[in-house]
Amino acid sequence: MITSPGDAASLAERHLSGALWRRWSHVRAVAAKASSISWVVGDDADTLVAAAWLHDVGYAPEVVDTGFHSLDGARWLARSGATPRLAALVAHHSCASYEAEIRGLGDVLAAEFPREESATSDALWFSDMTTGPDGQDLSVEARLAEIRERYGPEHLVTRFWRSAEPTLLAAVQRHSSRVGRLILQP
């Protein structure tokens, strides 16, 4: 049962820190960033941080099923005692529905895990998409450029980002606006 960010961190470490050391660097930094901005989501802070720790668990060799990390991770989490909401946040993180469509898994993802649009999902997407593969801080634009360069112009990941970019940028902007509004409130 995953009941806290600490449980999520332990689970992520167990599955990602060995063979996937670079992915582990990214996940640790995403979780640290999510923790630092968790005040934005109030009572959802623990859910945000747990989702950040687990957002890429679907890359772990023992978790891979379809080869689509968001769906594989969410399914595995659902079987491992995660709440349905935590599994759904992982399933849909960072415009995963666009990649699902290209992979022919859009209907499957939508049927198994509801997509939410919330301050929590926006903060998760922000944390993921402003953190590079080695854990470095990047602007969302630099992160997208890095992904395109790493995968090449015709790779499935690059293709899905072409159509997903406006949706991702909107989520990052909503998060940034929320932070600004909350900082300015007396």
C-alpha positions as CSV (number, residue, x, y, z in Angstrom):
1,M,0.0,0.0,0.0
2,I,1.3,3.4,-0.9
3,T,0.2,5.8,1.8
4,S,2.8,8.6,1.8
5,P,5.4,10.4,-0.3
6,G,8.0,8.3,1.7
7,D,6.3,5.1,0.5
8,A,6.4,6.4,-3.1
9,A,10.0,7.4,-2.8
10,S,11.0,4.0,-1.5
11,L,9.1,2.3,-4.3
12,A,10.6,4.5,-7.0
13,E,14.1,4.0,-5.7
14,R,13.7,0.2,-5.6
15,H,12.6,0.1,-9.2
16,L,14.6,2.9,-10.8
17,S,17.9,3.6,-9.0
18,G,19.8,0.5,-10.3
19,A,19.7,0.0,-14.0
20,L,17.9,3.3,-14.7
21,W,20.3,5.6,-12.9
22,R,19.7,8.5,-15.3
23,R,15.9,8.2,-15.0
24,W,16.4,8.0,-11.2
25,S,18.3,11.3,-11.3
26,H,15.4,12.9,-13.2
27,V,12.8,11.4,-10.8
28,R,14.6,12.6,-7.7
29,A,14.8,16.1,-9.1
30,V,11.1,16.1,-10.2
31,A,10.1,15.0,-6.7
32,A,12.2,17.6,-5.1
33,K,10.7,20.3,-7.3
34,A,7.2,19.0,-6.6
35,S,7.9,19.1,-2.9
36,S,9.1,22.7,-3.1
37,I,6.0,23.8,-4.9
38,S,3.5,21.6,-3.1
39,W,2.2,24.5,-1.0
40,V,0.3,25.5,-4.2
41,V,-2.0,22.5,-4.0
42,G,-2.8,22.7,-0.3
43,D,-4.2,19.5,1.0
44,D,-3.1,17.7,-2.1
45,A,0.6,18.2,-1.3
46,D,1.3,14.5,-0.4
47,T,-0.5,13.3,-3.5
48,L,1.5,15.6,-5.7
49,V,4.8,14.6,-4.3
50,A,3.9,10.8,-4.4
51,A,2.9,11.2,-8.1
52,A,6.2,13.0,-8.8
53,W,8.2,10.1,-7.2
54,L,6.2,7.6,-9.2
55,H,5.6,9.3,-12.6
56,D,8.3,7.3,-14.4
57,V,8.1,4.0,-12.6
58,G,6.6,2.5,-15.8
59,Y,10.1,2.5,-17.3
60,A,11.3,-0.1,-14.8
61,P,12.0,-3.3,-16.6
62,E,9.9,-5.4,-14.2
63,V,6.9,-2.9,-14.8
64,V,7.0,-2.6,-18.6
65,D,4.1,-4.3,-20.3
66,T,2.9,-2.3,-23.3
67,G,6.1,-0.2,-23.6
68,F,4.1,3.0,-22.9
69,H,5.5,4.0,-19.5
70,S,2.6,6.1,-18.3
71,L,0.1,3.3,-18.8
72,D,2.4,0.6,-17.6
73,G,3.3,2.5,-14.5
74,A,-0.3,3.4,-13.7
75,R,-1.5,-0.2,-14.1
76,W,1.3,-1.5,-12.0
77,L,0.5,1.1,-9.3
78,A,-3.1,0.2,-9.3
79,R,-2.2,-3.5,-8.7
80,S,0.3,-2.4,-6.0
81,G,-2.2,-0.6,-3.8
82,A,-2.0,3.0,-5.0
83,T,-5.2,5.0,-4.9
84,P,-7.0,5.2,-8.2
85,R,-6.3,9.0,-8.2
86,L,-2.5,8.5,-7.8
87,A,-2.5,5.9,-10.5
88,A,-4.5,8.2,-12.8
89,L,-2.1,11.2,-12.2
90,V,0.8,8.9,-13.2
91,A,-1.2,7.6,-16.2
92,H,-1.9,11.1,-17.6
93,H,1.2,13.0,-16.6
94,S,2.7,15.4,-19.0
95,C,0.3,15.0,-22.0
96,A,0.5,11.2,-21.9
97,S,-2.9,11.0,-23.7
98,Y,-1.2,12.4,-26.9
99,E,1.4,9.7,-26.8
100,A,-1.2,7.1,-26.1
101,E,-3.1,8.1,-29.3
102,I,0.0,7.7,-31.4
103,R,0.7,4.3,-29.9
104,G,-2.9,3.2,-30.5
105,L,-3.6,3.1,-26.8
106,G,-5.7,6.3,-26.4
107,D,-9.0,4.5,-25.8
108,V,-7.4,2.1,-23.4
109,L,-5.8,4.9,-21.3
110,A,-9.0,6.9,-21.2
111,A,-11.1,3.8,-20.2
112,E,-8.8,2.7,-17.4
113,F,-7.8,6.0,-15.9
114,P,-9.7,9.3,-15.7
115,R,-7.8,12.4,-16.7
116,E,-8.0,15.3,-14.3
117,E,-7.4,18.9,-14.9
118,S,-6.4,20.4,-11.6
119,A,-3.8,22.4,-9.7
120,T,-2.2,19.1,-8.7
121,S,-1.9,17.7,-12.3
122,D,-0.6,21.1,-13.5
123,A,2.0,21.1,-10.8
124,L,3.1,17.6,-11.6
125,W,3.4,18.4,-15.3
126,F,5.3,21.6,-14.4
127,S,7.7,19.6,-12.2
128,D,8.3,17.0,-14.8
129,M,8.6,19.3,-17.8
130,T,11.0,21.8,-16.2
131,T,13.4,19.1,-15.1
132,G,16.0,17.6,-17.5
133,P,17.0,14.0,-17.9
134,D,19.9,14.4,-15.4
135,G,17.8,16.4,-12.9
136,Q,18.8,19.9,-14.1
137,D,16.4,22.8,-14.0
138,L,15.2,23.8,-17.5
139,S,12.5,26.1,-18.9
140,V,9.7,24.1,-20.5
141,E,10.9,25.3,-23.9
142,A,14.4,24.1,-23.2
143,R,13.1,20.8,-22.0
144,L,11.0,20.3,-25.2
145,A,14.1,21.2,-27.3
146,E,16.2,18.7,-25.3
147,I,13.6,15.9,-25.9
148,R,13.5,16.6,-29.6
149,E,17.3,16.6,-29.8
150,R,17.6,13.4,-27.8
151,Y,15.0,11.4,-29.7
152,G,15.5,12.9,-33.2
153,P,12.9,14.5,-35.6
154,E,10.9,11.4,-36.6
155,H,10.8,9.5,-33.3
156,L,7.3,8.7,-31.8
157,V,8.1,10.9,-28.8
158,T,9.1,13.9,-30.9
159,R,6.0,13.5,-33.0
160,F,3.6,13.4,-30.1
161,W,5.2,16.5,-28.6
162,R,4.5,18.4,-31.8
163,S,0.7,18.1,-31.1
164,A,0.9,18.1,-27.3
165,E,3.0,21.2,-26.9
166,P,0.1,23.8,-26.7
167,T,-1.6,21.7,-24.0
168,L,1.6,21.3,-22.0
169,L,2.4,25.0,-22.2
170,A,-1.1,25.8,-21.1
171,A,-0.7,23.6,-18.0
172,V,2.6,25.1,-17.1
173,Q,1.1,28.6,-17.6
174,R,-1.8,27.8,-15.3
175,H,0.6,26.5,-12.7
176,S,2.7,29.6,-13.0
177,S,-0.3,31.9,-12.8
178,R,-1.5,30.1,-9.6
179,V,1.9,30.5,-8.0
180,G,1.8,34.2,-8.8
181,R,-1.7,34.7,-7.5
182,L,-0.9,32.9,-4.3
183,I,2.3,34.8,-3.7
184,L,0.5,38.1,-4.2
185,Q,-2.4,37.3,-1.9
186,P,-2.1,39.1,1.5
